[in-house]
Amino acid sequence: MLANYLLLMHSLTQLPWANWCVSACTKLCMAMRWVKVPLVPGLVMAVLSLLAEHCWADGGGPNLAERVIWAVNAGGEAHTDMHGIHFKKDPLEGKLGKASDYGVRLPILRSSPEDQVLYQTERYNEDTFGYEVPIREEGDYILVMKYAEVYFAQSQQKVFDVRLNDHVVVKDLDIFERVGHSTAHDEIVPFSIRRGKLSVQGEVSTFNGKLTVEFVKGYYDNPKVCALYVMKGTLDDVPKLQPHPGLEKREELEEEEEEETEVGEEGGKKSTSTAPKYKVQSGPRTPNPYAADNSSLMFPILVAFGVFIPTLFCLCRL
């Protein structure tokens, strides 16, 4: 009897998923004839447990939307995206910073039409601001922040940092420099929480149950964010944006440069090229506001000429 029971369990785990349920039920009925009545409930529970485990292994676990524990459409209304993620209305509305829908007049590249609103609205502030995300369970998490530059038409006009519980996780973020104008860009930051500790990018700190995401005021304009969410999982679980031709070309050139460098080092000659890496076209550079201005030196000279010429004219008349 025990041998038949074990044989049944083994055969259930070996069946392909397409015939799993039907075969499991058939074999369960057969097993009821082999075992005594007291063992039937235990057999049923074992089969149900195996079914649950098999479903989980075949992708029957939580979907993407169920893994998201917190999501906000900054500066905008509630929205459910194409993946089923429900972004709540901005909780900072009327409390901190300013909401802007300037981008609604523009189509956003790399984003699906139904989800462009997540990149068209934003919240910005003239000083550092942020959101608090309550997290009650330990595990691996991902912070996804959505951006699009819909106002400035060149780089170094808006540059800021992002902090996660006082850890700088994004340094000198220049959206236009990264992807250009009216183009979707996601900043993705993995982190983990275990035994009361937050671990992110090699740094560790005490975690008190709240994740603080801050957008830090820099030298160039105001920090902002279009939308953001926190989910349980790994980098592989995060939906990817549509491809960007400019970014793909840059990545290909960077890979070629790395290969050339490796070849040069193997041959005993290190690459000494100082040519800048390819970047997405971002328009003319912003003039340096701290560059020396020599126009003030001409003012005394012009005044001197203005006084000297009338004086000379008067002397000639005498």
C-alpha positions as CSV (number, residue, x, y, z in Angstrom):
1,M,0.0,0.0,0.0
2,L,2.8,2.5,0.9
3,A,4.7,1.6,-2.2
4,N,1.6,2.3,-4.3
5,Y,1.2,5.7,-2.5
6,L,4.7,6.7,-3.1
7,L,4.5,5.6,-6.8
8,L,1.4,7.7,-7.1
9,M,3.1,10.8,-5.7
10,H,6.1,10.3,-8.0
11,S,4.0,9.8,-11.1
12,L,2.0,13.0,-10.4
13,T,5.2,15.1,-10.3
14,Q,6.4,13.7,-13.5
15,L,3.3,14.5,-15.6
16,P,3.4,17.4,-18.1
17,W,1.3,20.4,-17.1
18,A,-1.2,20.0,-20.0
19,N,-2.6,16.8,-18.5
20,W,-1.8,17.5,-14.9
21,C,-5.2,18.1,-13.5
22,V,-7.0,15.4,-15.4
23,S,-4.4,12.8,-14.6
24,A,-4.1,13.8,-11.0
25,C,-7.9,13.4,-10.5
26,T,-7.9,10.0,-12.2
27,K,-4.9,8.7,-10.2
28,L,-6.4,10.0,-7.0
29,C,-9.6,7.9,-7.6
30,M,-7.4,4.9,-8.3
31,A,-5.5,5.5,-5.1
32,M,-8.6,5.5,-3.0
33,R,-9.0,1.9,-3.8
34,W,-5.5,1.1,-2.7
35,V,-5.4,2.9,0.6
36,K,-7.6,2.7,3.7
37,V,-10.1,5.4,4.4
38,P,-8.1,7.2,7.2
39,L,-5.3,7.8,4.6
40,V,-7.6,9.4,2.0
41,P,-7.7,12.9,3.6
42,G,-4.0,13.0,3.8
43,L,-3.6,11.8,0.2
44,V,-6.0,14.6,-0.9
45,M,-4.0,17.2,1.0
46,A,-0.8,16.0,-0.5
47,V,-2.2,16.2,-4.0
48,L,-3.6,19.7,-3.5
49,S,-0.2,20.8,-2.1
50,L,1.6,19.4,-5.2
51,L,-0.9,21.2,-7.4
52,A,-0.3,24.5,-5.7
53,E,3.5,24.1,-5.9
54,H,3.3,23.2,-9.6
55,C,1.1,26.1,-10.4
56,W,3.5,28.5,-8.6
57,A,6.5,27.0,-10.5
58,D,4.6,27.5,-13.8
59,G,4.0,31.2,-13.3
60,G,0.8,30.9,-11.3
61,G,2.1,33.0,-8.5
62,P,1.5,36.7,-8.0
63,N,1.4,38.7,-11.2
64,L,3.2,42.0,-11.7
65,A,0.3,44.1,-10.4
66,E,0.0,42.0,-7.3
67,R,3.7,42.4,-6.5
68,V,3.4,46.2,-6.5
69,I,2.9,47.4,-2.9
70,W,2.8,51.2,-3.6
71,A,2.4,53.3,-6.8
72,V,1.7,57.0,-7.3
73,N,1.1,59.1,-10.5
74,A,2.9,62.3,-9.4
75,G,1.1,65.5,-10.2
76,G,-1.8,63.5,-11.8
77,E,-4.9,61.5,-11.3
78,A,-5.3,57.8,-10.6
79,H,-4.4,55.5,-13.5
80,T,-4.1,51.8,-14.2
81,D,-1.4,51.0,-16.7
82,M,-1.3,48.2,-19.3
83,H,0.4,45.8,-16.8
84,G,-2.5,46.3,-14.3
85,I,-0.5,48.5,-11.9
86,H,-2.8,50.9,-10.2
87,F,-1.2,54.3,-9.7
88,K,-3.0,56.3,-7.0
89,K,-3.6,60.1,-7.2
90,D,-0.7,62.1,-5.9
91,P,-1.0,62.3,-2.1
92,L,1.1,65.5,-2.1
93,E,-1.6,67.4,-4.0
94,G,-2.2,70.7,-2.1
95,K,0.5,69.9,0.5
96,L,3.9,70.1,-1.1
97,G,5.4,71.2,-4.4
98,K,3.6,72.0,-7.6
99,A,1.8,69.7,-10.0
100,S,2.2,70.2,-13.8
101,D,0.5,68.8,-16.8
102,Y,2.5,70.8,-19.3
103,G,3.5,67.5,-21.0
104,V,0.0,66.5,-22.0
105,R,0.4,68.4,-25.2
106,L,3.3,66.2,-26.3
107,P,3.5,62.6,-27.4
108,I,6.0,60.7,-25.2
109,L,8.4,58.4,-27.1
110,R,9.1,54.9,-25.7
111,S,5.8,54.7,-23.9
112,S,2.6,53.0,-24.9
113,P,-0.2,55.5,-25.9
114,E,-2.5,54.4,-23.0
115,D,0.3,55.0,-20.4
116,Q,1.8,58.3,-21.7
117,V,-0.1,60.1,-18.9
118,L,2.4,58.7,-16.5
119,Y,5.1,60.7,-18.2
120,Q,3.1,63.8,-19.1
121,T,2.2,64.9,-15.6
122,E,4.8,65.6,-12.9
123,R,5.4,67.1,-9.4
124,Y,8.3,69.4,-8.8
125,N,9.4,71.6,-6.0
126,E,11.7,74.5,-5.4
127,D,13.4,72.5,-2.7
128,T,14.1,68.9,-1.8
129,F,10.8,66.9,-1.5
130,G,9.8,63.2,-1.4
131,Y,7.4,60.4,-0.6
132,E,7.2,57.9,2.3
133,V,6.4,54.3,1.4
134,P,5.4,51.9,4.2
135,I,7.0,48.5,3.9
136,R,6.1,45.8,6.4
137,E,7.7,42.6,5.0
138,E,11.3,41.7,4.4
139,G,12.5,40.7,1.0
140,D,13.9,42.0,-2.3
141,Y,12.3,45.1,-3.7
142,I,12.5,47.4,-6.8
143,L,12.0,51.2,-6.9
144,V,10.9,52.4,-10.3
145,M,10.8,56.1,-11.0
146,K,9.4,57.4,-14.3
147,Y,10.6,60.6,-16.0
148,A,10.3,62.6,-19.2
149,E,11.7,66.1,-20.0
150,V,8.9,68.0,-21.5
151,Y,10.0,71.6,-20.9
152,F,13.7,72.1,-21.4
153,A,15.3,71.6,-24.8
154,Q,18.9,71.1,-23.8
155,S,21.0,69.4,-21.2
156,Q,22.2,70.9,-17.9
157,Q,18.9,72.8,-17.4
158,K,17.5,70.4,-14.8
159,V,19.9,68.2,-12.8
160,F,19.2,66.7,-9.4
161,D,19.9,63.6,-7.2
162,V,17.6,61.0,-5.7
163,R,18.0,59.7,-2.2
164,L,16.6,56.5,-0.6
165,N,16.6,56.8,3.2
166,D,19.6,59.2,2.9
167,H,21.5,56.9,0.5
168,V,22.2,58.7,-2.8
169,V,21.0,56.1,-5.4
170,V,20.9,58.4,-8.5
171,K,23.5,61.1,-8.9
172,D,23.2,64.1,-11.2
173,L,20.2,63.0,-13.1
174,D,19.9,65.0,-16.3
175,I,16.8,63.5,-18.1
176,F,17.5,65.4,-21.3
177,E,21.1,64.3,-21.4
178,R,20.0,60.6,-20.9
179,V,17.2,60.3,-23.5
180,G,16.4,63.7,-25.0
181,H,13.1,65.6,-25.1
182,S,9.6,64.2,-24.5
183,T,11.0,60.7,-24.2
184,A,10.2,58.2,-21.4
185,H,13.0,57.3,-19.0
186,D,12.8,54.9,-16.0
187,E,15.3,54.9,-13.2
188,I,15.3,51.5,-11.5
189,V,16.8,50.9,-8.1
190,P,16.9,47.5,-6.5
191,F,17.1,47.2,-2.7
192,S,16.5,44.7,0.0
193,I,15.2,44.7,3.6
194,R,16.3,42.0,6.0
195,R,16.5,41.9,9.8
196,G,15.7,45.5,10.2
197,K,18.4,46.6,7.7
198,L,18.0,48.4,4.4
199,S,20.7,47.4,1.8
200,V,21.0,49.4,-1.4
201,Q,23.9,49.8,-3.8
202,G,26.4,48.3,-1.3
203,E,25.3,50.5,1.6
204,V,23.4,49.4,4.7
205,S,21.3,51.4,7.2
206,T,18.7,50.8,9.9
207,F,15.2,50.4,8.5
208,N,12.2,51.6,10.6
209,G,9.4,50.5,8.4
210,K,9.3,53.5,6.1
211,L,11.1,54.0,2.8
212,T,11.7,57.7,2.1
213,V,12.3,58.6,-1.5
214,E,13.7,62.1,-1.9
215,F,14.3,64.2,-4.9
216,V,17.2,66.5,-4.0
217,K,17.5,70.2,-5.1
218,G,20.6,70.8,-7.2
219,Y,22.3,73.8,-8.9
220,Y,20.2,73.5,-12.1
221,D,16.4,74.1,-11.7
222,N,14.1,72.1,-9.5
223,P,13.9,68.3,-8.8
224,K,10.8,66.4,-10.1
225,V,9.2,63.0,-10.7
226,C,6.4,61.9,-13.1
227,A,5.4,58.6,-11.4
228,L,7.0,56.0,-9.2
229,Y,6.2,52.6,-7.7
230,V,7.7,50.0,-5.4
231,M,7.4,46.3,-6.1
232,K,8.6,43.0,-4.7
233,G,10.9,41.1,-7.0
234,T,14.1,41.5,-9.0
235,L,15.3,43.5,-12.0
236,D,14.1,40.8,-14.4
237,D,10.5,41.4,-13.2
238,V,10.4,45.1,-14.2
239,P,8.7,45.9,-17.5
240,K,11.0,47.4,-20.1
241,L,10.3,50.5,-22.0
242,Q,10.1,50.5,-25.8
243,P,13.6,50.6,-27.6
244,H,15.2,54.0,-28.2
245,P,17.3,54.0,-31.5
246,G,19.7,56.6,-30.1
247,L,20.3,54.7,-26.9
248,E,20.8,51.4,-28.8
249,K,23.4,53.0,-31.0
250,R,25.2,54.4,-28.0
251,E,25.3,51.0,-26.3
252,E,26.6,49.4,-29.5
253,L,29.4,51.9,-29.8
254,E,30.3,51.5,-26.1
255,E,30.5,47.7,-26.5
256,E,32.8,48.2,-29.6
257,E,35.0,50.5,-27.6
258,E,35.3,48.0,-24.8
259,E,36.2,45.2,-27.2
260,E,38.8,47.4,-28.8
261,T,40.3,48.2,-25.4
262,E,40.4,44.5,-24.5
263,V,42.1,43.6,-27.8
264,G,44.6,46.4,-27.2
265,E,45.5,45.2,-23.8
266,E,45.9,41.6,-24.9
267,G,48.3,42.8,-27.6
268,G,50.3,44.8,-25.0
269,K,49.0,48.1,-26.2
270,K,46.4,49.9,-24.1
271,S,43.9,52.1,-25.8
272,T,44.7,55.7,-25.3
273,S,41.7,57.1,-27.1
274,T,40.1,60.1,-25.4
275,A,37.3,60.5,-27.8
276,P,34.0,61.0,-26.0
277,K,31.4,58.3,-26.0
278,Y,28.4,58.7,-28.3
279,K,25.5,60.4,-26.6
280,V,21.9,61.0,-27.6
281,Q,21.6,64.3,-29.4
282,S,20.8,66.8,-26.7
283,G,21.1,70.2,-28.5
284,P,23.6,72.9,-27.8
285,R,25.3,73.1,-24.5
286,T,24.1,75.6,-21.9
287,P,26.5,78.6,-21.7
288,N,28.6,78.6,-18.5
289,P,26.9,81.0,-16.1
290,Y,30.2,81.5,-14.2
291,A,32.2,82.3,-17.3
292,A,34.1,85.7,-17.1
293,D,32.1,88.7,-18.4
294,N,34.5,91.4,-19.8
295,S,31.7,93.8,-20.8
296,S,32.0,95.6,-17.5
297,L,35.6,96.6,-18.3
298,M,34.5,98.6,-21.3
299,F,32.2,100.9,-19.3
300,P,34.9,103.2,-17.9
301,I,36.5,103.5,-21.3
302,L,33.3,104.6,-22.9
303,V,32.7,107.1,-20.1
304,A,36.1,108.5,-20.6
305,F,35.5,108.9,-24.4
306,G,32.2,110.5,-23.7
307,V,33.8,113.2,-21.4
308,F,36.9,113.7,-23.5
309,I,35.3,114.4,-26.9
310,P,33.0,117.2,-25.7
311,T,35.8,118.8,-23.8
312,L,38.1,118.7,-26.8
313,F,35.3,120.2,-28.9
314,C,34.9,123.1,-26.5
315,L,38.7,123.8,-26.4
316,C,38.8,123.9,-30.2
317,R,36.0,126.5,-30.2
318,L,38.1,128.7,-27.8
